[in-house]
Amino acid sequence: MDCTDGTIHTNVGAETFLYNAFFPTVFIFKILVSSTLSAFFICKLFNKPFMNPDLYAKHKTYLMDKINTVVGVGKQVILNYNVIYFSLSQYHLHDETLYLPTRILNVIKFLFILELIAYWYHRLSHVISYIYKHSHSQHHANIDVYPIDFLEFDFADNVAQTLYINLPLYFVPMNIHDYAMIYYIYATCAFLIHSDIITKDHMIHHRRFKYNYSLLFPVFDILFGTYISE
């Protein structure tokens, strides 16, 4: 009986260890796949191109290049998220059942900090010429952008994007389901803001460079005088 109990406890312990070890990989992989597919089908719904139709028609390697970009960026995001999860995120995520008003307030505070961090990183990556030249300029290789062009960023930008959606957890511990929804929405919209489906603000940023640094909410662009509309 003791041996049987011991075996059960060992199996349960092993299963728990494997679940905890692979949780961040599975978590971020599901978000990456679901957000990419969501953005693709939303573009289809609005009859907007997901990628540059001219390059797709004229260059045989264009589609394969984009697929390689998706795979390469996806691998790096998964690696980055694992590092951030085990060093930070796991200590600030919970599944407590809180009152709905509390959860809504936490989401608002989380988004405020997220947008603040993202705004200043993005702005400094333009203002500091060394960072722009050796990192962020890759994302601005195309002036006329399409949703798939969101993935045109280098290692530094990749790490930064993982950080600024996780660092707010240090200040606002989040319900894991709320956090997952925020991550999914921002990942999906990261594609879509490279079209005019949601807003033209980011497309203007790709043309004017030193305006519209915010992600989804132009609060800090307005506050710091870097917002322009079409």
FENUR-V159141 format. One record per residue. N is the residue number from 1. RES is the residue in three letters. OMEGA is omega in degrees with one decimal (* if undefined). Layout:
n=N res=RES omega=OMEGA
n=N res=RES omega=OMEGA
This chain:
n=1 res=MET omega=179.4
n=2 res=ASP omega=-179.5
n=3 res=CYS omega=179.7
n=4 res=THR omega=177.9
n=5 res=ASP omega=-179.9
n=6 res=GLY omega=179.4
n=7 res=THR omega=179.8
n=8 res=ILE omega=-179.7
n=9 res=HIS omega=179.3
n=10 res=THR omega=-179.8
n=11 res=ASN omega=178.7
n=12 res=VAL omega=178.5
n=13 res=GLY omega=179.0
n=14 res=ALA omega=179.6
n=15 res=GLU omega=178.6
n=16 res=THR omega=179.3
n=17 res=PHE omega=-179.2
n=18 res=LEU omega=178.9
n=19 res=TYR omega=-179.8
n=20 res=ASN omega=-177.9
n=21 res=ALA omega=-174.9
n=22 res=PHE omega=-177.6
n=23 res=PHE omega=-177.1
n=24 res=PRO omega=178.9
n=25 res=THR omega=179.8
n=26 res=VAL omega=-178.7
n=27 res=PHE omega=-175.5
n=28 res=ILE omega=177.8
n=29 res=PHE omega=179.4
n=30 res=LYS omega=179.0
n=31 res=ILE omega=179.4
n=32 res=LEU omega=-178.0
n=33 res=VAL omega=-176.1
n=34 res=SER omega=-180.0
n=35 res=SER omega=178.3
n=36 res=THR omega=179.3
n=37 res=LEU omega=178.7
n=38 res=SER omega=-179.9
n=39 res=ALA omega=-179.9
n=40 res=PHE omega=-176.9
n=41 res=PHE omega=173.6
n=42 res=ILE omega=175.4
n=43 res=CYS omega=177.0
n=44 res=LYS omega=-178.7
n=45 res=LEU omega=-178.9
n=46 res=PHE omega=179.1
n=47 res=ASN omega=178.0
n=48 res=LYS omega=179.9
n=49 res=PRO omega=177.4
n=50 res=PHE omega=176.9
n=51 res=MET omega=-176.1
n=52 res=ASN omega=-175.9
n=53 res=PRO omega=-179.9
n=54 res=ASP omega=179.4
n=55 res=LEU omega=178.5
n=56 res=TYR omega=-177.5
n=57 res=ALA omega=-171.6
n=58 res=LYS omega=-174.2
n=59 res=HIS omega=-175.2
n=60 res=LYS omega=-176.6
n=61 res=THR omega=-174.1
n=62 res=TYR omega=-177.8
n=63 res=LEU omega=179.8
n=64 res=MET omega=177.0
n=65 res=ASP omega=180.0
n=66 res=LYS omega=176.9
n=67 res=ILE omega=177.7
n=68 res=ASN omega=177.4
n=69 res=THR omega=179.1
n=70 res=VAL omega=-178.9
n=71 res=VAL omega=-178.3
n=72 res=GLY omega=178.6
n=73 res=VAL omega=179.2
n=74 res=GLY omega=178.4
n=75 res=LYS omega=-178.1
n=76 res=GLN omega=178.4
n=77 res=VAL omega=179.5
n=78 res=ILE omega=177.9
n=79 res=LEU omega=180.0
n=80 res=ASN omega=-177.1
n=81 res=TYR omega=176.6
n=82 res=ASN omega=180.0
n=83 res=VAL omega=-178.1
n=84 res=ILE omega=-178.0
n=85 res=TYR omega=-176.2
n=86 res=PHE omega=179.5
n=87 res=SER omega=-175.1
n=88 res=LEU omega=-165.0
n=89 res=SER omega=-174.5
n=90 res=GLN omega=-178.1
n=91 res=TYR omega=-173.6
n=92 res=HIS omega=174.9
n=93 res=LEU omega=-179.8
n=94 res=HIS omega=177.0
n=95 res=ASP omega=178.7
n=96 res=GLU omega=175.9
n=97 res=THR omega=-179.1
n=98 res=LEU omega=175.2
n=99 res=TYR omega=-176.6
n=100 res=LEU omega=178.0
n=101 res=PRO omega=178.1
n=102 res=THR omega=179.7
n=103 res=ARG omega=178.4
n=104 res=ILE omega=178.4
n=105 res=LEU omega=178.4
n=106 res=ASN omega=178.4
n=107 res=VAL omega=179.7
n=108 res=ILE omega=179.3
n=109 res=LYS omega=179.1
n=110 res=PHE omega=-178.4
n=111 res=LEU omega=178.7
n=112 res=PHE omega=-178.7
n=113 res=ILE omega=178.1
n=114 res=LEU omega=-178.5
n=115 res=GLU omega=178.7
n=116 res=LEU omega=179.8
n=117 res=ILE omega=-178.5
n=118 res=ALA omega=-179.4
n=119 res=TYR omega=-175.0
n=120 res=TRP omega=175.2
n=121 res=TYR omega=-177.5
n=122 res=HIS omega=-179.4
n=123 res=ARG omega=-179.5
n=124 res=LEU omega=178.7
n=125 res=SER omega=172.8
n=126 res=HIS omega=-175.5
n=127 res=VAL omega=-179.7
n=128 res=ILE omega=-171.3
n=129 res=SER omega=-178.8
n=130 res=TYR omega=179.7
n=131 res=ILE omega=-179.3
n=132 res=TYR omega=-176.1
n=133 res=LYS omega=-173.0
n=134 res=HIS omega=-178.6
n=135 res=SER omega=-166.4
n=136 res=HIS omega=-179.6
n=137 res=SER omega=178.4
n=138 res=GLN omega=-180.0
n=139 res=HIS omega=-178.4
n=140 res=HIS omega=177.7
n=141 res=ALA omega=179.2
n=142 res=ASN omega=175.7
n=143 res=ILE omega=173.3
n=144 res=ASP omega=-170.5
n=145 res=VAL omega=176.2
n=146 res=TYR omega=-174.6
n=147 res=PRO omega=-177.8
n=148 res=ILE omega=-179.3
n=149 res=ASP omega=173.9
n=150 res=PHE omega=-174.1
n=151 res=LEU omega=178.4
n=152 res=GLU omega=175.3
n=153 res=PHE omega=-173.7
n=154 res=ASP omega=-175.1
n=155 res=PHE omega=-177.1
n=156 res=ALA omega=177.8
n=157 res=ASP omega=178.3
n=158 res=ASN omega=178.7
n=159 res=VAL omega=-178.2
n=160 res=ALA omega=-179.4
n=161 res=GLN omega=176.8
n=162 res=THR omega=-179.0
n=163 res=LEU omega=-171.1
n=164 res=TYR omega=171.5
n=165 res=ILE omega=177.6
n=166 res=ASN omega=-179.6
n=167 res=LEU omega=177.7
n=168 res=PRO omega=178.0
n=169 res=LEU omega=179.7
n=170 res=TYR omega=-178.5
n=171 res=PHE omega=-177.9
n=172 res=VAL omega=175.5
n=173 res=PRO omega=-170.2
n=174 res=MET omega=165.6
n=175 res=ASN omega=-172.0
n=176 res=ILE omega=179.8
n=177 res=HIS omega=175.7
n=178 res=ASP omega=179.4
n=179 res=TYR omega=179.7
n=180 res=ALA omega=179.1
n=181 res=MET omega=177.8
n=182 res=ILE omega=-179.1
n=183 res=TYR omega=-179.5
n=184 res=TYR omega=-178.3
n=185 res=ILE omega=-179.5
n=186 res=TYR omega=178.9
n=187 res=ALA omega=178.2
n=188 res=THR omega=-178.1
n=189 res=CYS omega=176.5
n=190 res=ALA omega=172.9
n=191 res=PHE omega=-168.7
n=192 res=LEU omega=178.3
n=193 res=ILE omega=173.0
n=194 res=HIS omega=169.5
n=195 res=SER omega=179.6
n=196 res=ASP omega=-178.3
n=197 res=ILE omega=-179.0
n=198 res=ILE omega=-177.3
n=199 res=THR omega=176.3
n=200 res=LYS omega=-174.5
n=201 res=ASP omega=-175.8
n=202 res=HIS omega=175.6
n=203 res=MET omega=174.6
n=204 res=ILE omega=178.0
n=205 res=HIS omega=-179.9
n=206 res=HIS omega=177.9
n=207 res=ARG omega=-175.0
n=208 res=ARG omega=172.2
n=209 res=PHE omega=-170.7
n=210 res=LYS omega=176.6
n=211 res=TYR omega=173.1
n=212 res=ASN omega=180.0
n=213 res=TYR omega=-174.8
n=214 res=SER omega=179.1
n=215 res=LEU omega=-177.9
n=216 res=LEU omega=-176.1
n=217 res=PHE omega=-174.3
n=218 res=PRO omega=-176.4
n=219 res=VAL omega=-174.1
n=220 res=PHE omega=171.2
n=221 res=ASP omega=179.3
n=222 res=ILE omega=-178.2
n=223 res=LEU omega=-174.3
n=224 res=PHE omega=171.6
n=225 res=GLY omega=180.0
n=226 res=THR omega=-179.7
n=227 res=TYR omega=169.1
n=228 res=ILE omega=176.1
n=229 res=SER omega=-177.3
n=230 res=GLU omega=*
